[in-house]
Amino acid sequence: MYLARVIGTVVATKKAQDMDGHKLLVVEPVDKAGKQNGEPHVAIDVAQAGEGDLVTCVGSREAALATQPSFIPVDAAIIGIVDSADFSGPTG
C-alpha cells in the first residue's frame, strides 16, 4: 500500500469487461512529506476520490482484487481517501 495524490482523470470510452461504472484517475505517489515519490500512473477508483485528494493505493493483484466481486485487469487501485496522517512515530 502507498500514498498518492490524485492529479487528473482519464476518460475511456472503451474499457475491459466489468470496468463500466469505475472511474479512472491519474495518481502521483508521494512520500510522508507530500512530495512526489514516483511516476504518475492510472488507478481505478473504488473509494470515490477526487482531484487533489490524498489517497491510499494498492498495486498488482491486490488492485485487481479491490474491485470484487469482479476480477478486473488493473495494476493500481485507489482504496481509501486519507483524512489525516501522523508520521511522528519512532521512525518518523
N, C-alpha and C positions, 0 to 999 in steps of 0.2 A: 504494500500500500504506500502511496506517496501523496504529497500535497501538490496542488496545481492551481493556477488561476485561469478562469475562463476568459479568453481573449477574442473569441469570434464564433461564428456559426458556419455551418456547412449546409447547403441546400442540394439535395439529391433527388431527382425525380424518379430514378430507378435505383432500387436497393435490393439486397438479398431478401429472399423469402423470410417472413416473420419480422422484418425490420420496420414495417409500416407502423406509424404511431410513435416511433422512437426518434428523439431529436439527436442530431449530431452536432457537437460543439468542438471548437479548437481550444485546447488547453496548453498551458505552458508550465512545466514543472517548476516548483520554487523551493528554496531552502527555508530554514526556520526564520530567516530574516526577511523573507518575502522576495528575495532576489532570484532571477532566472537561474535554474539549475538543470537545464536540459533543453532539448529541441521541442518546439511546439509540435503537437500532433492532434489527431482527431480522436475523440472519445464518444461513445454512445452515452446518453444521459438517462439514468434511471432515477435520479434524485430531483429532477425539475430545477436545475440550476439556471442561472442567467449570466449574462456578460458581466465580468468584474468580480464574480463570486470566487471566494477561496473554497476549493473543493478537495475531497479525498477521492483518489482514483485507485483502481487495481488494473493490473495488466495480465496478459497471457490467458490461460484457461479460466482464471478467476473472473476475468472480464466477460468472457462468453457465458459463464455460469450466472453472472449477475442479472441476466435477462430472463431468468426462469419464469415460466415453465419451458420456454423455448431455448435451445442452444443456438445462439446467433454468432456467426463468424466475425468476431471483433477482437482487436488487440488491446483496447483500453476501454474502461467504463468509469463514469462518474457515479460513485455510490453514496456520497454524502456531501452536504454543504456545511462548511465549518463556521460556527458562530464565534468561537474564540479558541486560542491555543496557548498553552503555557509551557515554555521551554526552560523554566528556571530550576529544573531538577538537577541531580548530581552531574549529568553530562552536559547541561546547558550552560 
